[in-house]
């Protein structure tokens, strides 16, 4: 089976296994999603979602974030880690939004990449989930791990992996593809001891049988208890 054929079958399978897959960051508009995505770097979505309700209530506009007094924003996001650099990115991005884009989060890759602290991954998250535009594929640690386990790429660099995936995955599925892999990575295909025996797409995974034979997969009794 070629990589393209495997992707086609995975699309069909994942759409049935995870029909409700979506970003697990809570947001109601593009600005909130942008802020949440910046905060999610090296932090769990669960932790971000604990921080953002109070944050979104206090800061309503891009100007609000840009004008936050020194130390105030840092204190509000401290528990997400790397709060100084994240606060710098948030202030830089929101200042540019307020000054250059009339206070509205831009809806193009080119414009989003003009925002300080916003890379391609963050831009893809915002475009795909806030604006429903498939401009690229979000590549996080789960997508990197699963793309290699499914033998869809040999690359280790996120942007090179994205380019490989964009050649294999139909464009209309780009946003959902990352959701499917992230959900599967969190629920089945763990970094350590993947739950191969309970995996809904084991037949489409070249790595699964090897994990089982080598003993690197979760043992059968654990899979049964966690089902």
N, C-alpha and C positions, 0 to 999 in steps of 0.2 A: 504494500500500500504506500502510495506517495504521500508526502506531507500535505499536499493540497487535498487529496482524497480524505486523509485523516481529519483535516480541519472541517471539511464538509459534513462528515459524520458526527464530529464533536459538536458542531453547531446544532444539528438536529437533536442530539442527545441532551446537551446542556439546556436547550430551550424547554425540554420536558422536565428535566431534573430540577432546574432552578428557574421556573417561569416568572418568579417575582424578584429576580436578582436586581439589585440597585445599589447605588452608593450608600454606605451605612453612616455617612456623615449627615447630620441633621441640618437642614437649611430651608429657607423660604424664598430666597432670591439669589441673584448672581453674586452680590457683594458678600453675603453670608457664606456662600459656598467657597468663594475665594479665600476668605479669612480662615474658614475651617480647614481648607486644604493646606494652607501655609502652616497651620498649627499641627497638622497631622504628620509632618515630617518627623520620623523617628519617635512616633508616639501612636498609641492605639486610637482607633476611632472612638472607642468607648470613653476614653479619658477626654478626648476633644469634646465629645457630646456632653460631658459633665461640666465643661468650662463655658461652652458657647451660649447657653441660655442667658446667663447674667451678662455676658459680653455683648450679645446682640441687643439686649434690652437697654444697655447703657450707651452703646455706640450705634446709632441708626444710619449714619451716612458716611461716605468716604471722608468728608471734612471732619467728622467727629473723631475718627481714628487718627487722622493726620494731626489734629490739634490736641491729642491726648497729652497731658503734662508729663514731663520726664518721670519715669518710675511708675506711673499709674497703670499704663498698659502692661508693662513688664510684670507688675504684681498680679494683675488679673489673669495672666496666662502662665504664670510661673510653673504650675503643676504639669504643663505639657512638655517641659524640658527645653533647653536651649532657648530660653525665653528672651534673652537679650538680642540674639540674632533674628529670632522670629518677630520681635517687636520692631526691629529695624526694617525688616522686609515689609511688614504691614504698614508702617508709616510711609516708607518709600513708595509702595504700590498705591496706597490711598491718596497720597499727595499728588501723584501723577494723574490718577483718575479724576481728582477734583480739579486740577489745574488744566489738564490737557483734554480730558474727555467729558467735561461738563458734569462730573459727578456720577457718571454711569460706567459700569464695567464694560469695556469693549468686547465685541463678539467676534473677533477675528484672531487667528493665531499670531499674525504679524503685530497687531496692536497689543495683545496681551503680553507678548514677549518684550515689549517696551517697558513694562512695569518692573521696577526693581524687585529682585527676589522671586520673580515668576519665571520658572523654566518651562520647558516643553511639557513635562508631566502635569504640572499644575494647570497649564493652559488647556491641556486635553481634558482634564477633569471638569473644568468650568465650561468649556465648549460643549462637551458631550452631555453633561447633566443639567446645566442651567439653560443652555441655548439649543440643545438637541441637534448639535452639529457634529457630524463624524469627520473630524479633521485629522485624527490620529488615534493611536491606541495607548491607553495609560499603561505604563510598564512599572510595576512596583516589585517588591521582593517575591510576592506570590506568582506574579506573571512571569518573572524571570525563571523561577524554579520550575513551574509547570511547563513553560515553553521548551525548556531543555529536556524535561522528563518525557514530554510528548514527541521529542525529536523534531521540533519545528525550527530550531536554530542551534547553532554551535557557538554563538556569540555570548559574551558575558557583559558587554556594555549595553546599558538600557536603550540608548538611541539606536544602536545597531540591531538590537533585538526587535525594536519597534519597526524598523524598516523591513526586516525579514517577515514579520507578522503581517504587515500591510500588503505584502505581495501574496499572502496566502488566504487571508480572511477577507471575505467580501465587504466592501466599504460600509454597507448598510448595517453590518454587525460589529463595527469597530468599537463602539461604546459598550455594547453588551458583552463583547468578547472579554474585555477586561473584568467586567462584573462577574461573568461566569467563572473565570479562572481564579479571581480573588475569593469568591464564595467557596469554590471547590478546594482551594488551598487552605481556607480556614476550617472547613468541615470534614475533609477527607485526606487531601494530599499534603499532610503536614511535613515540615522540613525534616523532622526526625520521626521515625516510626510511622510512615504513612499508613493509612487504614486501607490497604490495597484489597483485602478480602471483602470489604463492604463497598468497594468502589463501584459506582454505577457505570463507569466508562473503562473498566479494567481491560476489556477486550480491545479497546482503541489505544491502549497505553503500552508502548514498547518497554517501559521501565518497570511496570508493575510486577510481571512474573519474575524478573531478576531480583527485585526487593524481597519477594516472598521466598525465593530459593535461598537467598543469602541470609535470611533471618532478619533483614533490616526493616521489614514491614511489621506492623502490629500483629501479635499472635492472635490466633482464632478466638480464644476465650475472651480477650480484651475487646475485640471487634463486636462479639455478641453482647457483652455487657453494655457497650456504649451505643448500640443500635437503638 
